Amino acid sequence: MATLRGAGCVFAEDEAALLLSTASTPDELAVMVARRASGLPLEHVLGWVSFRGLRVAVDERVFVPRRRTEFLVDRAAAILAAGATVGDRARSAAGWVVVDLCCGSGAVGAALAGAVRGPVDLHAGDVDPVAVACARRNLTGPARITPAPARVYTGDLYAPLPPVLRGRVDLLVANVPYVPTGRLGLLPPEARVHEPREALDGGSDGLDVLRRVAAEATDWLAPGGSLLVETSRAQAPLAGETFLHAGLVTTVATCEDLSATVIAGRYVPGDEA
C-alpha cells in the first residue's frame, strides 16, 4: 500500500487487496506492485477486469472496459428481453443474432450473452489483432466466459462479417471510440499511454466511427433490429441525428450513476425515422 500511495494511486488500499488476491507468490506480488507503481493500468497488471459480474481477461495494449459501459449492456439486454428487436420474425433455434463491433476484449458481447435468457448467436469483431486475440480468449474455447462459444473476426467494422448475417442481426452493439482527437491529451496516462489510440480516437468531433457504423447498420439489421452505441452526453444530440439520417428510429438513454449515455436506433423498414 505504501508503494502504491507513493506512486500516486488514489485507491491504494483497494488495489493492494486485488493484487494480493491475484498474486500466487511474494515474488510475483512484488513484480505486480512494481508494474502498477510504474503507471501500468491496474487491469493490465492483474490481467483481468470485473465487468457486470464477469472476470474479463484484458491483455496489455487492449482497451480496458469501463464500468459505465455496463449501461450499454443493460439497455441491450432489456431490448432483447422485451422481444422488441425482431418484429414478426421468430427467433431462430440458434437464438438472438448479436454482433459486437469494436469488441476489444469482448466484454460487452460476453456480458450480453450472459444477461439474456435463452441462446445467443454471438459474433464479435475488432480491427486490432491484439484485441481480437484477447476477445477469443474470452469468447471461444474452454476458458470462455460466455454460455456458448462466439465467432470472432479481425477487420474494420462490418468488413470481416460473413455475408450470411446481412439482414439477420437482431441486435448490433458497438462501443465505438468517441473521444475527440483534440482531447486525447487530456486523458489519464493509463489510457493515453497504455491503451491503443484507435480504441479512443473518434476523430475531430468524436463521432467519425459512430457515423460509419450507423451508415451501414440497416444493411445488416433484421426488420425490427436495433443498433446501440455508447457516446457522451454532449455528443448525444448530434449522434441521434446521425442515427435518424441512417434510417433508424432513435432514442437516447442516460444513467446518472454511471455517467453513461446510450443511443439506440431501431430499424423499421418503411417507417419514417
N, C-alpha and C positions, 0 to 999 in steps of 0.2 A: 504494500500500500504506500509506503514512504517513497519508493522508487517511482511509482505511478504518479503520486502527487507532485513529486519534484519535476516530473516531465510535463505537468500541466493537465493531467487527466482529471476532469471535473468530478467524475463518478468513480473515483479510485477504489472505494470500498466495494462497490458492486462489480467492477471489472476484476478486482483481485479474486473475488469469490468465483467468478466464472472461469478465470484462469486456473485456480486451484482445482475446480471440479473437472477440468478438461485434461490437465497435465497428468501423465502417468508416473513420472519420476521427478525428484527435485531438480535434476539437471534439465529435463525438458521444461519445467516451470521457469527456471532461470532464463532459458533461451526465449521463451514466450514473453516474459516480462521485459526483457531487453528489446525485443522486436516491437512491442507495444510502446515502450518508452521512446523508441526511435521515431515514432509517428505513424507506424503501420496501423491501419484501422483494426479495431478490436476483432471484428468479424473475420478479417483475413488471418489474424493471429490464431483465433480459435479454429478456423476452418469451417465455421457454420454460423447461421443466424437464426433466431427464433422468429417465425413468421406465421401468424394466425394458427399457433399451436403446433407447427411443424418445425423440425430441425432441418433447415435447408443448407446443404453444402455450398460453400462460397469459396472459390479459389482466388488466389491473388490475381489482380488485374481484371476482376469481374465485378460488375456493379453490385453493390450491397442493397438488397430490398429494404425500403423504408417502411416504417410502421404505418404511415399514412396510406400506403398503397393497399393495406388491408381493406380500406373502404371501397376500393375498386372491386375487390373480390366480393365483398358483401353485396354491392349493387348488382354485380353479375349473377351471383348465386340467387338473389331474390327474383331476378327476371326469369331464370330457368325454373325456379320453384313455382312461379306463377304460371308457367307454361305459356308465357306471352311471346315467345320468340318464334313459334312455329305455325301460328295461324291454324289453317285446316290440315296441315301436313302432319301425319302421325310420326312420332319419334321412331327411329329405326331400332332394330334389335341391338345394334351396337351402342345405342344411347345418343345423347345430345352430341352433335358435332361442334367441337370447340376449337378455336385457333387462338394461340397466344403468340402475337407478333412482338418483336423486340423483347424476346423472352428472358434474356440474361441468364440467370441461374435456373430459370424455370419455376420460380417461386409462385407466381400468380397462377399459372396453369395447374401446378400441383395443389395449391390451396383450393382452387375452384373445383377440381376433380374430387377432392375430399369433402367439399361442402355440399355437393349436390346429391340428392337421393337418386339412386339408380346409376347405371353405367354412363360413362363419358368417353367419347371417341376424341381423344386429345391430340392435337398437332401443335408443335411449337417451332419457332424459327428465330434466328438471330444472324446478323451479318458478321459477328465476331467469332472466329473459330474457338477461341479460348472460352467464351461464354457458352458456346454450343457443347463443348466437351463437359463443362460443369453441368449444364442442363441435362445432358444424357445420364450423368451420374444420378441426378435426382428423379428423372422421369422414366428411365428404362432399366431393365435388368433386375437382378435380385435385390440390389440395395436401394431400389427406388422408394420414394416416399408417396407414391400415388397408388390407388387401389389396383389399377391396371397399367401396363406399360403404354407410353405415348410414343409418337413418332416425332423426331427432332431433325430439323433441316438447317443447313448453313446457306445463307444467301440474303439478299436485300429484300426485305419486306415480303411481298407476295411471290417474288420470282421463284423461290425453290419449292413452293407448294405444289402438290400433284394436281393436274388439271381436273381430276375427278371431283375435287372439292368445290369447283365453281358452281354457285347457285345452291349449295347444300349446307352452308355453315349456319348453324343456329345462333352461335354467339362468337363474336370476334372481340378479343381484348388486346389492347396494345398500350403498354406502359412506355410510351414514346419519350425520347429526350425532349425537355421543354424549357431548359434554361437558355435565355438569350445569350448569344455569343459574347456580347459586351459585359455580361455579368458573371462569366465563368471565373474571373479573377477574384470574385468576392466569396466564392465557395470555401468551406473549410478545407484545410490541407488534406485531410483524409480523402475527400472526394477529388479535389483539384489535382493532387499528385498521384494518387493510387488507384483511381478508377478510370476506365477508358473514356477519352473525350467524346467518342461517338455515342456513348450512353448518356451523356449530359447535354451536349450542344444541340440546341434546337434551332439554330440559325438566328438571323438578325432580330426577329421578334419572338423566337422560341417556338414557333408553330410550323416550321418547314416540314418536319416529318409527319406531324399530325395531318397536314394538308394532303400529303401523299397517301397516307393510309385512308383518309376519308374519300379521296378521289376514286379509288378502285373498290371501295367496300361493297357497293351494290352488285359488282360482278361476282362476288364470292358469297354474299349472304343469301340464305334462303328467304323466300317471302315471309315477312314477319320476323326475320332475324335481326339481331342488334349488334352494334359496334359500341364499345365502351372504351374511353380513353381518359387517363388522368391528366390534369393540367393545373394551372394556378388560378386562383380566384380572379386576379386581374386579367388573365388571358381568356376567361370563360366566355365573355360576350363575343369576341372575335372567333373563338373556337366553335361556338354554337352556330354562328353564321356560316362557317366553313362546312359544318355538317348539313345545314339546311340546303346550301348550294349543291351539295353532293347528293341530294335527294333523300335525306334521312329526316324522319320526324324526331325532333330533338328536345331533350330535357337536360337540365343541369341540376346536380345534387351536390350538397356540401355537408361536411361533417366538422363542426366547430372543434370537437375534442381532438381530432387528428389533424386539423388544419388542412383538410383534403377537399378537392373539388373533382368531380367526375362528370364528363359529358357523355350522354347516352343518345344514340341515334338508332331508330328502328326503321327498317326497310319495309315500306308498304307500297308495292307496285301500283301505280295509277293514282295514288293519293298525293295531294299537294303537301310537300314537306314544310 
